[in-house]
C-alpha cells in the first residue's frame, strides 16, 4: 500500500523510561524532581567591615558566608589567648616586696641601724598563722617592719624550738632575729626564762629582754618593774643603767580601743615616744595578728631607737600573745 509510512511497534510506557533513563544503582533512591529555580544576575560584592581586613572577626556569622557556622571557634588553634598587660593578674606569681632604699654607712652607728636614723615612726605587723587556730600548734612568730610609705625596713623571725614553744607558750624564752633587705642579721633579741611561781615583787620573776646589735654586742636591756596597776618597764644601756621608762595603761587588753605605752624620761616629765598596739577588731581578739605603731624623735640616739623597738616585742609576748586553746581533759 503506497503512502503509508511504517511505524515502529508501540512499547509500554515503562519500557520507554528504561531506555531514556539509566537505572539508579542506589537502593531506595528518592525520585528526582525538576527544579524551577532560575539563577538571577550576580550581585555586587559586599566589602568587609572597616577594621577587619579579609572579613568578619572569628565567631561572627555573616549572611554572605552561608557555609560559616555561627558562634563557632576552633579549640586549640594557632592563636593563643592573650590578656591586656596589667589588667589580669598572673596566677602563682608572688607579690613583689618594696624595700626601703638602703642608706649609706654612718659613723658611730651599728651596721644595719642606719635605717632607723632616717625614721621617726615604724610599723610592726605580725603575720597571721591560721595553722595555730586549726591545729593548736604554736609556731614561730614572724613580723614585718615597715615605714609610713609601706616600704619594708626589717623582717623579724622567732627562732625557738617546737618543744619550748608548745611547753612554755607565752612564758617561753625566745630569740628574735632581725634581718635587712640583704638577708643579713643585723640585730638579735633574747628573752631568758623567768619563773613566775615566785612572788611578783621578786627580781627573779621579772621579765627581761637583751638587745644585741650587731649580734653578740649588747647595746641594752628592757627590764620589767613590778606594779600593782599597770605595766612598767625601764630601758637600760649596756651597763644596765636606766635611761628611759615605759608606762603602760591600766588595762593592757584594750578591747575595742588602742593600747598606748608611753615612753618617758626617768623623771616622768618629758614624753619621748610611744608604743601603740592598734585594735584590729575581731582579728585582734581571736588571733595573733598584732599591729604596733612605734613613735620616737627623729634626732634620738639610734641605739635608744633600737631599744624602744625591742621593748615592743617584750610587750607583745607578755600581754598580747595568745596561745591556742588546749583541749579539755
C-alpha positions as protocol buffer text, in pm:
chain_id: "A"
residue {
  index: 1
  type: UNK
  ca { x: 0 y: 0 z: 0 }
}
residue {
  index: 2
  type: UNK
  ca { x: 152 y: 327 z: -116 }
}
residue {
  index: 3
  type: UNK
  ca { x: 161 y: 641 z: 105 }
}
residue {
  index: 4
  type: UNK
  ca { x: 163 y: 456 z: 430 }
}
residue {
  index: 5
  type: UNK
  ca { x: 470 y: 510 z: 640 }
}
residue {
  index: 6
  type: UNK
  ca { x: 561 y: 213 z: 850 }
}
residue {
  index: 7
  type: UNK
  ca { x: 593 y: 291 z: 1222 }
}
residue {
  index: 8
  type: UNK
  ca { x: 766 y: 102 z: 1496 }
}
residue {
  index: 9
  type: UNK
  ca { x: 552 y: -105 z: 1719 }
}
residue {
  index: 10
  type: UNK
  ca { x: 428 y: 73 z: 2028 }
}
residue {
  index: 11
  type: UNK
  ca { x: 608 y: -12 z: 2354 }
}
residue {
  index: 12
  type: UNK
  ca { x: 477 y: 19 z: 2708 }
}
residue {
  index: 13
  type: UNK
  ca { x: 548 y: 343 z: 2892 }
}
residue {
  index: 14
  type: UNK
  ca { x: 765 y: 166 z: 3149 }
}
residue {
  index: 15
  type: UNK
  ca { x: 995 y: 31 z: 2879 }
}
residue {
  index: 16
  type: UNK
  ca { x: 1037 y: 376 z: 2724 }
}
residue {
  index: 17
  type: UNK
  ca { x: 1151 y: 522 z: 3060 }
}
residue {
  index: 18
  type: UNK
  ca { x: 1403 y: 241 z: 3094 }
}
residue {
  index: 19
  type: UNK
  ca { x: 1552 y: 328 z: 2758 }
}
residue {
  index: 20
  type: UNK
  ca { x: 1571 y: 706 z: 2812 }
}
residue {
  index: 21
  type: UNK
  ca { x: 1694 y: 696 z: 3177 }
}
residue {
  index: 22
  type: UNK
  ca { x: 1954 y: 456 z: 3314 }
}
residue {
  index: 23
  type: UNK
  ca { x: 1860 y: 276 z: 3631 }
}
residue {
  index: 24
  type: UNK
  ca { x: 1982 y: 429 z: 3961 }
}
residue {
  index: 25
  type: UNK
  ca { x: 2230 y: 192 z: 4120 }
}
residue {
  index: 26
  type: UNK
  ca { x: 2145 y: 322 z: 4475 }
}
residue {
  index: 27
  type: UNK
  ca { x: 1879 y: 123 z: 4655 }
}
residue {
  index: 28
  type: UNK
  ca { x: 1567 y: 309 z: 4756 }
}
residue {
  index: 29
  type: UNK
  ca { x: 1688 y: 629 z: 4590 }
}
residue {
  index: 30
  type: UNK
  ca { x: 1442 y: 920 z: 4616 }
}
residue {
  index: 31
  type: UNK
  ca { x: 1278 y: 1026 z: 4293 }
}
residue {
  index: 32
  type: UNK
  ca { x: 1423 y: 1325 z: 4113 }
}
residue {
  index: 33
  type: UNK
  ca { x: 1227 y: 1644 z: 4086 }
}
residue {
  index: 34
  type: UNK
  ca { x: 1266 y: 1917 z: 3831 }
}
residue {
  index: 35
  type: UNK
  ca { x: 1395 y: 2237 z: 3994 }
}
residue {
  index: 36
  type: UNK
  ca { x: 1216 y: 2558 z: 3893 }
}
residue {
  index: 37
  type: UNK
  ca { x: 1497 y: 2775 z: 4042 }
}
residue {
  index: 38
  type: UNK
  ca { x: 1624 y: 3021 z: 3785 }
}
residue {
  index: 39
  type: UNK
  ca { x: 1954 y: 3186 z: 3886 }
}
residue {
  index: 40
  type: UNK
  ca { x: 1948 y: 3561 z: 3860 }
}
residue {
  index: 41
  type: UNK
  ca { x: 2224 y: 3801 z: 3766 }
}
residue {
  index: 42
  type: UNK
  ca { x: 2525 y: 3816 z: 4003 }
}
residue {
  index: 43
  type: UNK
  ca { x: 2503 y: 4087 z: 4267 }
}
residue {
  index: 44
  type: UNK
  ca { x: 2763 y: 4337 z: 4375 }
}
residue {
  index: 45
  type: UNK
  ca { x: 3034 y: 4219 z: 4613 }
}
residue {
  index: 46
  type: UNK
  ca { x: 2993 y: 4332 z: 4974 }
}
residue {
  index: 47
  type: UNK
  ca { x: 3317 y: 4482 z: 5109 }
}
residue {
  index: 48
  type: UNK
  ca { x: 3434 y: 4362 z: 5452 }
}
residue {
  index: 49
  type: UNK
  ca { x: 3364 y: 4587 z: 5752 }
}
residue {
  index: 50
  type: UNK
  ca { x: 3614 y: 4852 z: 5840 }
}
residue {
  index: 51
  type: UNK
  ca { x: 3882 y: 4740 z: 6081 }
}
residue {
  index: 52
  type: UNK
  ca { x: 3856 y: 4370 z: 5987 }
}
residue {
  index: 53
  type: UNK
  ca { x: 4069 y: 4306 z: 5678 }
}
residue {
  index: 54
  type: UNK
  ca { x: 3971 y: 3992 z: 5498 }
}
residue {
  index: 55
  type: UNK
  ca { x: 3626 y: 3951 z: 5650 }
}
residue {
  index: 56
  type: UNK
  ca { x: 3438 y: 3948 z: 5978 }
}
residue {
  index: 57
  type: UNK
  ca { x: 3614 y: 3854 z: 6303 }
}
residue {
  index: 58
  type: UNK
  ca { x: 3613 y: 3495 z: 6416 }
}
residue {
  index: 59
  type: UNK
  ca { x: 3289 y: 3394 z: 6583 }
}
residue {
  index: 60
  type: UNK
  ca { x: 3058 y: 3629 z: 6388 }
}
residue {
  index: 61
  type: UNK
  ca { x: 2810 y: 3488 z: 6140 }
}
residue {
  index: 62
  type: UNK
  ca { x: 2779 y: 3656 z: 5805 }
}
residue {
  index: 63
  type: UNK
  ca { x: 2480 y: 3614 z: 5570 }
}
residue {
  index: 64
  type: UNK
  ca { x: 2721 y: 3640 z: 5276 }
}
residue {
  index: 65
  type: UNK
  ca { x: 2903 y: 3330 z: 5408 }
}
residue {
  index: 66
  type: UNK
  ca { x: 2637 y: 3058 z: 5416 }
}
residue {
  index: 67
  type: UNK
  ca { x: 2891 y: 2789 z: 5494 }
}
residue {
  index: 68
  type: UNK
  ca { x: 3009 y: 2958 z: 5815 }
}
residue {
  index: 69
  type: UNK
  ca { x: 2887 y: 2806 z: 6138 }
}
residue {
  index: 70
  type: UNK
  ca { x: 2766 y: 3081 z: 6371 }
}
residue {
  index: 71
  type: UNK
  ca { x: 2937 y: 3129 z: 6706 }
}
residue {
  index: 72
  type: UNK
  ca { x: 3195 y: 2861 z: 6640 }
}
residue {
  index: 73
  type: UNK
  ca { x: 3556 y: 2898 z: 6737 }
}
residue {
  index: 74
  type: UNK
  ca { x: 3818 y: 2629 z: 6698 }
}
residue {
  index: 75
  type: UNK
  ca { x: 3969 y: 2480 z: 7011 }
}
residue {
  index: 76
  type: UNK
  ca { x: 4346 y: 2462 z: 7037 }
}
residue {
  index: 77
  type: UNK
  ca { x: 4411 y: 2684 z: 6740 }
}
residue {
  index: 78
  type: UNK
  ca { x: 4733 y: 2852 z: 6647 }
}
residue {
  index: 79
  type: UNK
  ca { x: 4629 y: 3183 z: 6808 }
}
residue {
  index: 80
  type: UNK
  ca { x: 4688 y: 3179 z: 7185 }
}
residue {
  index: 81
  type: UNK
  ca { x: 4461 y: 3363 z: 7426 }
}
residue {
  index: 82
  type: UNK
  ca { x: 4621 y: 3693 z: 7518 }
}
residue {
  index: 83
  type: UNK
  ca { x: 4538 y: 3931 z: 7803 }
}
residue {
  index: 84
  type: UNK
  ca { x: 4580 y: 4300 z: 7824 }
}
residue {
  index: 85
  type: UNK
  ca { x: 4902 y: 4373 z: 8018 }
}
residue {
  index: 86
  type: UNK
  ca { x: 4842 y: 4484 z: 8372 }
}
residue {
  index: 87
  type: UNK
  ca { x: 4471 y: 4411 z: 8376 }
}
residue {
  index: 88
  type: UNK
  ca { x: 4464 y: 4045 z: 8470 }
}
residue {
  index: 89
  type: UNK
  ca { x: 4690 y: 3904 z: 8748 }
}
residue {
  index: 90
  type: UNK
  ca { x: 4923 y: 3624 z: 8658 }
}
residue {
  index: 91
  type: UNK
  ca { x: 4844 y: 3317 z: 8872 }
}
residue {
  index: 92
  type: UNK
  ca { x: 5103 y: 3179 z: 9115 }
}
residue {
  index: 93
  type: UNK
  ca { x: 5311 y: 3495 z: 9090 }
}
residue {
  index: 94
  type: UNK
  ca { x: 5441 y: 3625 z: 9427 }
}
residue {
  index: 95
  type: UNK
  ca { x: 5363 y: 3981 z: 9519 }
}
residue {
  index: 96
  type: UNK
  ca { x: 5682 y: 4190 z: 9494 }
}
residue {
  index: 97
  type: UNK
  ca { x: 5816 y: 4339 z: 9818 }
}
residue {
  index: 98
  type: UNK
  ca { x: 5916 y: 4705 z: 9811 }
}
residue {
  index: 99
  type: UNK
  ca { x: 6213 y: 4768 z: 10038 }
}
residue {
  index: 100
  type: UNK
  ca { x: 6326 y: 5098 z: 10181 }
}
residue {
  index: 101
  type: UNK
  ca { x: 6633 y: 5227 z: 9993 }
}
residue {
  index: 102
  type: UNK
  ca { x: 6949 y: 5127 z: 10172 }
}
residue {
  index: 103
  type: UNK
  ca { x: 7127 y: 5418 z: 10342 }
}
residue {
  index: 104
  type: UNK
  ca { x: 7500 y: 5474 z: 10337 }
}
residue {
  index: 105
  type: UNK
  ca { x: 7708 y: 5358 z: 10635 }
}
residue {
  index: 106
  type: UNK
  ca { x: 7739 y: 5615 z: 10913 }
}
residue {
  index: 107
  type: UNK
  ca { x: 8000 y: 5674 z: 11178 }
}
residue {
  index: 108
  type: UNK
  ca { x: 7915 y: 5572 z: 11537 }
}
residue {
  index: 109
  type: UNK
  ca { x: 7614 y: 5376 z: 11413 }
}
residue {
  index: 110
  type: UNK
  ca { x: 7592 y: 4998 z: 11443 }
}
residue {
  index: 111
  type: UNK
  ca { x: 7570 y: 4839 z: 11097 }
}
residue {
  index: 112
  type: UNK
  ca { x: 7209 y: 4791 z: 10991 }
}
residue {
  index: 113
  type: UNK
  ca { x: 7065 y: 5064 z: 11213 }
}
residue {
  index: 114
  type: UNK
  ca { x: 7116 y: 5334 z: 10950 }
}
residue {
  index: 115
  type: UNK
  ca { x: 6751 y: 5284 z: 10852 }
}
residue {
  index: 116
  type: UNK
  ca { x: 6632 y: 5396 z: 11197 }
}
residue {
  index: 117
  type: UNK
  ca { x: 6838 y: 5716 z: 11174 }
}
residue {
  index: 118
  type: UNK
  ca { x: 6606 y: 5840 z: 10897 }
}
residue {
  index: 119
  type: UNK
  ca { x: 6279 y: 5737 z: 11066 }
}
residue {
  index: 120
  type: UNK
  ca { x: 6062 y: 5870 z: 11347 }
}
residue {
  index: 121
  type: UNK
  ca { x: 5782 y: 5613 z: 11309 }
}
residue {
  index: 122
  type: UNK
  ca { x: 5777 y: 5242 z: 11222 }
}
residue {
  index: 123
  type: UNK
  ca { x: 5501 y: 4981 z: 11198 }
}
residue {
  index: 124
  type: UNK
  ca { x: 5532 y: 4628 z: 11339 }
}
residue {
  index: 125
  type: UNK
  ca { x: 5295 y: 4386 z: 11162 }
}
residue {
  index: 126
  type: UNK
  ca { x: 5268 y: 4031 z: 11292 }
}
residue {
  index: 127
  type: UNK
  ca { x: 5191 y: 3753 z: 11045 }
}
residue {
  index: 128
  type: UNK
  ca { x: 4859 y: 3576 z: 11090 }
}
residue {
  index: 129
  type: UNK
  ca { x: 4906 y: 3199 z: 11133 }
}
residue {
  index: 130
  type: UNK
  ca { x: 4579 y: 3009 z: 11066 }
}
residue {
  index: 131
  type: UNK
  ca { x: 4763 y: 2682 z: 11134 }
}
residue {
  index: 132
  type: UNK
  ca { x: 4775 y: 2772 z: 11505 }
}
residue {
  index: 133
  type: UNK
  ca { x: 4398 y: 2810 z: 11526 }
}
residue {
  index: 134
  type: UNK
  ca { x: 4327 y: 2485 z: 11341 }
}
residue {
  index: 135
  type: UNK
  ca { x: 4589 y: 2254 z: 11493 }
}
residue {
  index: 136
  type: UNK
  ca { x: 4656 y: 2423 z: 11833 }
}
residue {
  index: 137
  type: UNK
  ca { x: 5025 y: 2402 z: 11750 }
}
residue {
  index: 138
  type: UNK
  ca { x: 5231 y: 2707 z: 11843 }
}
residue {
  index: 139
  type: UNK
  ca { x: 5453 y: 2825 z: 11555 }
}
residue {
  index: 140
  type: UNK
  ca { x: 5737 y: 3075 z: 11540 }
}
residue {
  index: 141
  type: UNK
  ca { x: 5621 y: 3436 z: 11526 }
}
residue {
  index: 142
  type: UNK
  ca { x: 5706 y: 3647 z: 11223 }
}
residue {
  index: 143
  type: UNK
  ca { x: 5686 y: 4023 z: 11184 }
}
residue {
  index: 144
  type: UNK
  ca { x: 5718 y: 4275 z: 10902 }
}
residue {
  index: 145
  type: UNK
  ca { x: 5869 y: 4614 z: 10991 }
}
residue {
  index: 146
  type: UNK
  ca { x: 5757 y: 4894 z: 10757 }
}
residue {
  index: 147
  type: UNK
  ca { x: 5780 y: 5271 z: 10734 }
}
residue {
  index: 148
  type: UNK
  ca { x: 5500 y: 5518 z: 10661 }
}
residue {
  index: 149
  type: UNK
  ca { x: 5544 y: 5465 z: 10285 }
}
residue {
  index: 150
  type: UNK
  ca { x: 5463 y: 5093 z: 10327 }
}
residue {
  index: 151
  type: UNK
  ca { x: 5823 y: 5005 z: 10244 }
}
residue {
  index: 152
  type: UNK
  ca { x: 5982 y: 4708 z: 10416 }
}
residue {
  index: 153
  type: UNK
  ca { x: 6256 y: 4801 z: 10661 }
}
residue {
  index: 154
  type: UNK
  ca { x: 6325 y: 4476 z: 10850 }
}
residue {
  index: 155
  type: UNK
  ca { x: 6194 y: 4123 z: 10888 }
}
residue {
  index: 156
  type: UNK
  ca { x: 6181 y: 3976 z: 11239 }
}
residue {
  index: 157
  type: UNK
  ca { x: 6169 y: 3597 z: 11282 }
}
residue {
  index: 158
  type: UNK
  ca { x: 6146 y: 3398 z: 11603 }
}
residue {
  index: 159
  type: UNK
  ca { x: 6399 y: 3117 z: 11643 }
}
residue {
  index: 160
  type: UNK
  ca { x: 6265 y: 2879 z: 11910 }
}
residue {
  index: 161
  type: UNK
  ca { x: 6238 y: 2500 z: 11905 }
}
residue {
  index: 162
  type: UNK
  ca { x: 5899 y: 2327 z: 11891 }
}
residue {
  index: 163
  type: UNK
  ca { x: 5917 y: 2182 z: 12242 }
}
residue {
  index: 164
  type: UNK
  ca { x: 5994 y: 2514 z: 12409 }
}
residue {
  index: 165
  type: UNK
  ca { x: 5720 y: 2698 z: 12220 }
}
residue {
  index: 166
  type: UNK
  ca { x: 5447 y: 2446 z: 12298 }
}
residue {
  index: 167
  type: UNK
  ca { x: 5557 y: 2364 z: 12654 }
}
residue {
  index: 168
  type: UNK
  ca { x: 5601 y: 2718 z: 12788 }
}
residue {
  index: 169
  type: UNK
  ca { x: 5367 y: 2904 z: 12549 }
}
residue {
  index: 170
  type: UNK
  ca { x: 5363 y: 3278 z: 12627 }
}
residue {
  index: 171
  type: UNK
  ca { x: 5625 y: 3241 z: 12904 }
}
residue {
  index: 172
  type: UNK
  ca { x: 5876 y: 3076 z: 12672 }
}
residue {
  index: 173
  type: UNK
  ca { x: 6229 y: 3207 z: 12632 }
}
residue {
  index: 174
  type: UNK
  ca { x: 6289 y: 3314 z: 12274 }
}
residue {
  index: 175
  type: UNK
  ca { x: 6539 y: 3454 z: 12028 }
}
residue {
  index: 176
  type: UNK
  ca { x: 6426 y: 3708 z: 11767 }
}
residue {
  index: 177
  type: UNK
  ca { x: 6646 y: 3764 z: 11463 }
}
residue {
  index: 178
  type: UNK
  ca { x: 6617 y: 4091 z: 11270 }
}
residue {
  index: 179
  type: UNK
  ca { x: 6729 y: 4082 z: 10907 }
}
residue {
  index: 180
  type: UNK
  ca { x: 6754 y: 4354 z: 10644 }
}
residue {
  index: 181
  type: UNK
  ca { x: 6687 y: 4356 z: 10270 }
}
residue {
  index: 182
  type: UNK
  ca { x: 7010 y: 4165 z: 10202 }
}
residue {
  index: 183
  type: UNK
  ca { x: 6915 y: 3887 z: 10444 }
}
residue {
  index: 184
  type: UNK
  ca { x: 7186 y: 3988 z: 10691 }
}
residue {
  index: 185
  type: UNK
  ca { x: 7112 y: 3951 z: 11061 }
}
residue {
  index: 186
  type: UNK
  ca { x: 7169 y: 4300 z: 11199 }
}
residue {
  index: 187
  type: UNK
  ca { x: 7006 y: 4260 z: 11541 }
}
residue {
  index: 188
  type: UNK
  ca { x: 6927 y: 3984 z: 11792 }
}
residue {
  index: 189
  type: UNK
  ca { x: 6682 y: 3996 z: 12082 }
}
residue {
  index: 190
  type: UNK
  ca { x: 6695 y: 3735 z: 12360 }
}
residue {
  index: 191
  type: UNK
  ca { x: 6446 y: 3675 z: 12637 }
}
residue {
  index: 192
  type: UNK
  ca { x: 6562 y: 3438 z: 12914 }
}
residue {
  index: 193
  type: UNK
  ca { x: 6321 y: 3218 z: 13105 }
}
residue {
  index: 194
  type: UNK
  ca { x: 6179 y: 3365 z: 13424 }
}
residue {
  index: 195
  type: UNK
  ca { x: 5993 y: 3160 z: 13684 }
}
residue {
  index: 196
  type: UNK
  ca { x: 5652 y: 3309 z: 13756 }
}
residue {
  index: 197
  type: UNK
  ca { x: 5570 y: 3087 z: 14055 }
}
residue {
  index: 198
  type: UNK
  ca { x: 5757 y: 3324 z: 14287 }
}
residue {
  index: 199
  type: UNK
  ca { x: 5622 y: 3649 z: 14422 }
}
residue {
  index: 200
  type: UNK
  ca { x: 5577 y: 3916 z: 14156 }
}
residue {
  index: 201
  type: UNK
  ca { x: 5793 y: 4156 z: 14354 }
}
residue {
  index: 202
  type: UNK
  ca { x: 6086 y: 3911 z: 14344 }
}
residue {
  index: 203
  type: UNK
  ca { x: 6355 y: 4026 z: 14098 }
}
residue {
  index: 204
  type: UNK
  ca { x: 6400 y: 3671 z: 13966 }
}
residue {
  index: 205
  type: UNK
  ca { x: 6038 y: 3671 z: 13843 }
}
residue {
  index: 206
  type: UNK
  ca { x: 6063 y: 3992 z: 13640 }
}
residue {
  index: 207
  type: UNK
  ca { x: 6082 y: 3963 z: 13263 }
}
residue {
  index: 208
  type: UNK
  ca { x: 6385 y: 4093 z: 13074 }
}
residue {
  index: 209
  type: UNK
  ca { x: 6493 y: 4135 z: 12712 }
}
residue {
  index: 210
  type: UNK
  ca { x: 6851 y: 4176 z: 12590 }
}
residue {
  index: 211
  type: UNK
  ca { x: 6914 y: 4360 z: 12260 }
}
residue {
  index: 212
  type: UNK
  ca { x: 7233 y: 4293 z: 12063 }
}
residue {
  index: 213
  type: UNK
  ca { x: 7340 y: 4495 z: 11760 }
}
residue {
  index: 214
  type: UNK
  ca { x: 7531 y: 4360 z: 11581 }
}
residue {
  index: 215
  type: UNK
  ca { x: 7464 y: 4008 z: 11712 }
}
residue {
  index: 216
  type: UNK
  ca { x: 7696 y: 3936 z: 12001 }
}
residue {
  index: 217
  type: UNK
  ca { x: 7737 y: 4303 z: 12103 }
}
residue {
  index: 218
  type: UNK
  ca { x: 7490 y: 4409 z: 12373 }
}
residue {
  index: 219
  type: UNK
  ca { x: 7354 y: 4763 z: 12343 }
}
residue {
  index: 220
  type: UNK
  ca { x: 7093 y: 4750 z: 12620 }
}
residue {
  index: 221
  type: UNK
  ca { x: 6820 y: 4576 z: 12816 }
}
residue {
  index: 222
  type: UNK
  ca { x: 6445 y: 4610 z: 12868 }
}
residue {
  index: 223
  type: UNK
  ca { x: 6356 y: 4522 z: 13229 }
}
residue {
  index: 224
  type: UNK
  ca { x: 6012 y: 4479 z: 13383 }
}
residue {
  index: 225
  type: UNK
  ca { x: 5921 y: 4655 z: 13708 }
}
residue {
  index: 226
  type: UNK
  ca { x: 5658 y: 4526 z: 13942 }
}
residue {
  index: 227
  type: UNK
  ca { x: 5348 y: 4743 z: 13961 }
}
residue {
  index: 228
  type: UNK
  ca { x: 5007 y: 4671 z: 14102 }
}
residue {
  index: 229
  type: UNK
  ca { x: 4801 y: 4856 z: 13841 }
}
residue {
  index: 230
  type: UNK
  ca { x: 4988 y: 4890 z: 13513 }
}
residue {
  index: 231
  type: UNK
  ca { x: 5279 y: 4765 z: 13303 }
}
residue {
  index: 232
  type: UNK
  ca { x: 5605 y: 4945 z: 13379 }
}
residue {
  index: 233
  type: UNK
  ca { x: 5944 y: 4887 z: 13215 }
}
residue {
  index: 234
  type: UNK
  ca { x: 6283 y: 5052 z: 13221 }
}
residue {
  index: 235
  type: UNK
  ca { x: 6506 y: 5083 z: 12916 }
}
residue {
  index: 236
  type: UNK
  ca { x: 6870 y: 5037 z: 13014 }
}
residue {
  index: 237
  type: UNK
  ca { x: 7204 y: 5077 z: 12838 }
}
residue {
  index: 238
  type: UNK
  ca { x: 7466 y: 4806 z: 12806 }
}
residue {
  index: 239
  type: UNK
  ca { x: 7576 y: 4869 z: 13169 }
}
residue {
  index: 240
  type: UNK
  ca { x: 7217 y: 4816 z: 13292 }
}
residue {
  index: 241
  type: UNK
  ca { x: 7182 y: 5181 z: 13382 }
}
residue {
  index: 242
  type: UNK
  ca { x: 6828 y: 5316 z: 13349 }
}
residue {
  index: 243
  type: UNK
  ca { x: 6786 y: 5559 z: 13061 }
}
residue {
  index: 244
  type: UNK
  ca { x: 6411 y: 5576 z: 12992 }
}
residue {
  index: 245
  type: UNK
  ca { x: 6085 y: 5436 z: 13127 }
}
residue {
  index: 246
  type: UNK
  ca { x: 5786 y: 5276 z: 12954 }
}
residue {
  index: 247
  type: UNK
  ca { x: 5449 y: 5322 z: 13122 }
}
residue {
  index: 248
  type: UNK
  ca { x: 5151 y: 5119 z: 13001 }
}
residue {
  index: 249
  type: UNK
  ca { x: 4778 y: 5158 z: 13051 }
}
residue {
  index: 250
  type: UNK
  ca { x: 4584 y: 5015 z: 13344 }
}
residue {
  index: 251
  type: UNK
  ca { x: 4405 y: 4773 z: 13112 }
}
residue {
  index: 252
  type: UNK
  ca { x: 4655 y: 4628 z: 12869 }
}
residue {
  index: 253
  type: UNK
  ca { x: 4395 y: 4418 z: 12689 }
}
residue {
  index: 254
  type: UNK
  ca { x: 4244 y: 4724 z: 12520 }
}
residue {
  index: 255
  type: UNK
  ca { x: 3927 y: 4559 z: 12390 }
}
residue {
  index: 256
  type: UNK
  ca { x: 3774 y: 4791 z: 12131 }
}
residue {
  index: 257
  type: UNK
  ca { x: 4048 y: 5055 z: 12157 }
}
residue {
  index: 258
  type: UNK
  ca { x: 4420 y: 5103 z: 12111 }
}
residue {
  index: 259
  type: UNK
  ca { x: 4663 y: 5028 z: 12395 }
}
residue {
  index: 260
  type: UNK
  ca { x: 4918 y: 5307 z: 12441 }
}
residue {
  index: 261
  type: UNK
  ca { x: 5253 y: 5252 z: 12615 }
}
residue {
  index: 262
  type: UNK
  ca { x: 5420 y: 5587 z: 12676 }
}
residue {
  index: 263
  type: UNK
  ca { x: 5798 y: 5623 z: 12661 }
}
residue {
  index: 264
  type: UNK
  ca { x: 5906 y: 5888 z: 12911 }
}
residue {
  index: 265
  type: UNK
  ca { x: 6220 y: 6024 z: 13071 }
}
residue {
  index: 266
  type: UNK
  ca { x: 6333 y: 5892 z: 13409 }
}
residue {
  index: 267
  type: UNK
  ca { x: 6167 y: 6176 z: 13597 }
}
residue {
  index: 268
  type: UNK
  ca { x: 5842 y: 6114 z: 13411 }
}
residue {
  index: 269
  type: UNK
  ca { x: 5813 y: 6474 z: 13288 }
}
residue {
  index: 270
  type: UNK
  ca { x: 5926 y: 6456 z: 12926 }
}
residue {
  index: 271
  type: UNK
  ca { x: 5735 y: 6244 z: 12677 }
}
residue {
  index: 272
  type: UNK
  ca { x: 5988 y: 6082 z: 12441 }
}
residue {
  index: 273
  type: UNK
  ca { x: 5776 y: 5846 z: 12230 }
}
residue {
  index: 274
  type: UNK
  ca { x: 5511 y: 5578 z: 12239 }
}
residue {
  index: 275
  type: UNK
  ca { x: 5437 y: 5216 z: 12152 }
}
residue {
  index: 276
  type: UNK
  ca { x: 5076 y: 5180 z: 12038 }
}
residue {
  index: 277
  type: UNK
  ca { x: 4909 y: 4846 z: 11989 }
}
residue {
  index: 278
  type: UNK
  ca { x: 4639 y: 4905 z: 11727 }
}
residue {
  index: 279
  type: UNK
  ca { x: 4296 y: 4747 z: 11765 }
}
residue {
  index: 280
  type: UNK
  ca { x: 4206 y: 4540 z: 11456 }
}
residue {
  index: 281
  type: UNK
  ca { x: 3857 y: 4426 z: 11552 }
}
residue {
  index: 282
  type: UNK
  ca { x: 3786 y: 4057 z: 11587 }
}
residue {
  index: 283
  type: UNK
  ca { x: 4126 y: 3971 z: 11443 }
}
residue {
  index: 284
  type: UNK
  ca { x: 4290 y: 4127 z: 11748 }
}
residue {
  index: 285
  type: UNK
  ca { x: 4059 y: 3944 z: 11988 }
}
residue {
  index: 286
  type: UNK
  ca { x: 4073 y: 3597 z: 11834 }
}
residue {
  index: 287
  type: UNK
  ca { x: 4412 y: 3559 z: 11665 }
}
residue {
  index: 288
  type: UNK
  ca { x: 4778 y: 3659 z: 11687 }
}
residue {
  index: 289
  type: UNK
  ca { x: 4792 y: 3931 z: 11423 }
}
residue {
  index: 290
  type: UNK
  ca { x: 4905 y: 4233 z: 11620 }
}
residue {
  index: 291
  type: UNK
  ca { x: 4985 y: 4572 z: 11473 }
}
residue {
  index: 292
  type: UNK
  ca { x: 5209 y: 4814 z: 11661 }
}
residue {
  index: 293
  type: UNK
  ca { x: 5297 y: 5175 z: 11584 }
}
residue {
  index: 294
  type: UNK
  ca { x: 5626 y: 5295 z: 11734 }
}
residue {
  index: 295
  type: UNK
  ca { x: 5698 y: 5668 z: 11758 }
}
residue {
  index: 296
  type: UNK
  ca { x: 6025 y: 5831 z: 11866 }
}
residue {
  index: 297
  type: UNK
  ca { x: 6204 y: 6161 z: 11792 }
}
residue {
  index: 298
  type: UNK
  ca { x: 6395 y: 6176 z: 11466 }
}
residue {
  index: 299
  type: UNK
  ca { x: 6711 y: 6301 z: 11640 }
}
residue {
  index: 300
  type: UNK
  ca { x: 6703 y: 6040 z: 11918 }
}
residue {
  index: 301
  type: UNK
  ca { x: 7015 y: 5826 z: 11958 }
}
residue {
  index: 302
  type: UNK
  ca { x: 6984 y: 5535 z: 11718 }
}
residue {
  index: 303
  type: UNK
  ca { x: 7068 y: 5283 z: 11991 }
}
residue {
  index: 304
  type: UNK
  ca { x: 6778 y: 5411 z: 12202 }
}
residue {
  index: 305
  type: UNK
  ca { x: 6553 y: 5381 z: 11898 }
}
residue {
  index: 306
  type: UNK
  ca { x: 6657 y: 5017 z: 11874 }
}
residue {
  index: 307
  type: UNK
  ca { x: 6582 y: 4970 z: 12245 }
}
residue {
  index: 308
  type: UNK
  ca { x: 6230 y: 5111 z: 12209 }
}
residue {
  index: 309
  type: UNK
  ca { x: 6190 y: 4884 z: 11908 }
}
residue {
  index: 310
  type: UNK
  ca { x: 6295 y: 4585 z: 12122 }
}
residue {
  index: 311
  type: UNK
  ca { x: 6059 y: 4680 z: 12406 }
}
residue {
  index: 312
  type: UNK
  ca { x: 5769 y: 4640 z: 12164 }
}
residue {
  index: 313
  type: UNK
  ca { x: 5830 y: 4265 z: 12132 }
}
residue {
  index: 314
  type: UNK
  ca { x: 5856 y: 4204 z: 12507 }
}
residue {
  index: 315
  type: UNK
  ca { x: 5523 y: 4385 z: 12548 }
}
residue {
  index: 316
  type: UNK
  ca { x: 5371 y: 4176 z: 12270 }
}
residue {
  index: 317
  type: UNK
  ca { x: 5474 y: 3844 z: 12423 }
}
residue {
  index: 318
  type: UNK
  ca { x: 5367 y: 3939 z: 12774 }
}
residue {
  index: 319
  type: UNK
  ca { x: 5027 y: 4094 z: 12707 }
}
residue {
  index: 320
  type: UNK
  ca { x: 4907 y: 4024 z: 12352 }
}
residue {
  index: 321
  type: UNK
  ca { x: 5045 y: 3681 z: 12261 }
}
residue {
  index: 322
  type: UNK
  ca { x: 4759 y: 3430 z: 12272 }
}
residue {
  index: 323
  type: UNK
  ca { x: 4830 y: 3059 z: 12275 }
}
residue {
  index: 324
  type: UNK
  ca { x: 4587 y: 2823 z: 12102 }
}
residue {
  index: 325
  type: UNK
  ca { x: 4327 y: 2674 z: 12332 }
}
residue {
  index: 326
  type: UNK
  ca { x: 4423 y: 2332 z: 12460 }
}
residue {
  index: 327
  type: UNK
  ca { x: 4165 y: 2050 z: 12450 }
}
residue {
  index: 328
  type: UNK
  ca { x: 3999 y: 1992 z: 12786 }
}
residue {
  index: 329
  type: UNK
  ca { x: 4055 y: 1658 z: 12952 }
}
